[in-house]
């Protein structure tokens, strides 16, 4: 791979013909149409937060350098931004009046509202640009090692670069576009910023059963994403069909795994949601995120709920009471040992050798209260399970 250093290009040069499309996943252009600012392997623009984009403009006004920017020269003679897209898009958007900065009088100012001296300072700022030429594999391997303006690429952004092609372009247009009318519904189940490819990453994880890179390799040259889109929407539709409502804790669950495990089971939507509400109101349930799989799995694994355990002072009091009564009767302080005929029928267990147990299982209506607590030897407690 070869590089060429450019030091004479200015902000004005790059802004010549600058086009910013509000729909993420679409191309951004500049430098008189010669520069593709957002090629398909680039992440979406994420600086539009009133802080990082403003910081770029502040740097230009103060005469601070924006750091190295890397372009790739393609076989067609066009240029693509390898590193610097966020910074370039920020000053391009400002020059095109897409956002304002706050002046010394605490007033918002768009580019055309600045005095001529400040406008010229921005437009005449020189950029330090390396132009790279090489094979695709070389370019993308370098891209993987670069941090953009101090924000590391996440795995999906890297994979989008490595496996760029028609499939990635189509997938980003669907799953990385915040204007997608379905995005609001999807974000009830999937956690993350679609601009950082987190919605796409989840969709790929579901359809590939976690083998994202292998799936992207196999489908790299596909022009359609029918399987990816259909599977993702099938999982979302199944979840919304089982649960008749939305709770915050539903966002970020492993819906792909839950679908594969439970989608063949029949559920009564009204009864399922009524049970969700009961468990939400149960003060002994400490992990609400586990409620949904607990119900899907037939309410067998109470570990999913992290049901409140007995407090140490409660178990100690129960132990002392059982021990005293057992010694008076000449039997074991483990109620299950005491009714047996083995050698432990009269054994007095130490506190450390016993576990607290619900007399009536929590899953069958028993409460985590001292009145429903008994101490069992560890062997009998583990054998009792959820009975």
Residue, then its C-alpha position, 0 to 999 in steps of 0.5 A: x500500500x502506498x500513501x501520498x501526503x496532501x497539505x493544501x486542501x482546505x475545509x472549503x475544498x472538501x465542502x465544495x459539492x458537499x451533500x448530506x443525506x439525513x437518511x443514514x446509510x446513504x452516501x455523503x459527498x464532497x470535494x467537487x463530487x470526487x470524494x465519497x465521505x461515507x462509503x459502504x464500509x464506514x459507520x454512520x454519522x454519530x456526531x450529531x449530538x450538539x457536543x462532538x459536532x460543535x467541538x469540531x467547529x470550536x477547534x477550527x475557530x481556535x485554529x486547532x488541527x483536526x488531526x490526520x485524515x485518511x482518504x483511499x484512492x479507488x481504481x476509478x479515480x474517486x476518493x473515499x474517506x478511510x478515517x475522518x468521516x465524522x469530522x468532515x461531516x461535522x464541518x460540512x453540516x455546519x457550513x450547510x446550516x444543519x446546526x448552530x454553535x453558541x457564541x460568546x454572548x450565549x446566542x446560537x449562530x449558524x454559519x452564515x450568521x458568523x462574521x466574515x472573519x470567522x467564516x473565512x477562518x473555518x473555510x480556509x483551515x488546511x487539513x492534513x490528509x494521507x491518500x492511500x492506494x492498495x488492495x482491498x484487503x490491505x485497505x480494510x485491514x488498516x481500517x480495522x486498526x484505526x480509531x475514528x476521532x477517539x471513538x473505537x469501532x465496535x465489532x459490527x462496524x469493523x465487520x461491516x468494513x471487512x465484509x462490505x458489499x451489496x449485502x452490507x449496504x442493503x442491511x444497513x439501509x434496513x437496520x441502521x436507518x433511524x427513520x425506518x417506521x418499524x424502528x420504534x417497535x424494534x427498540x422495545x425489544x433490542x437495546x442499542x443505537x442503530x447508528x452504531x450498528x447495534x440493531x443490525x448486529x442483533x438481527x445478524x446474531x439471531x439469524x446466524x445463531x451467533x455466527x455473525x462473521x460466517x453469515x456475513x461471509x456467506x452472504x457478502x455478495x447478496x443483493x437482497x436481505x430477505x432471510x435476515x429481515x424475515x427472521x428478525x421480524x418473525x422473532x419480534x412478531x412472536x414476542x409481541x404475540x406472546x406478551x400482550x404489552x411492553x415493559x422496560x426489562x423486555x428490551x435487550x433480552x435474548x429474543x433470538x434464543x428465546x424464540x428458538x427455544x420456546x416458539x413451538x409452545x402454545x401460550x394464552x396471551x391474556x393469561x401470560x400477561x396477567x402472570x407478568x403483572x403478578x410477578x411484577x407486583x411480587x416483592x420477593x422477585x428481584x430480577x424482573x428481566x427473568x420473568x419472561x423466560x420464567x413464564x415461557x419455560x413453564x415457571x420451573x426455574x425460579x433462579x431466573x427470578x432471583x427470588x429473595x432469600x431468607x436473611x441471615x438473622x432469620x435463618x439463625x433464629x429458625x436454626x436455634x428454634x429447631x435445634x432446641x426443640x430437636x434436642x428436647x425430643x431426642x431427634x435430628x434438627x433436620x425435620x426430614x432426617x428426624x422422620x427417617x430410619x438412617x443413622x442421621x435420625x438423631x443427628x444435630x447438624x451444625x448451622x453451617x451444615x444446613x440450608x434455609x428452605x421454603x416450607x411451601x415452595x415460593x413457586x407454589x405461593x409460599x412466602x420468603x418469611x420466617x413463618x415459611x422457613x425451615x432449616x434442612x441438612x444440605x443433602x435433603x434441601x438439595x434433594x427437595x428441589x422445588x417440591 
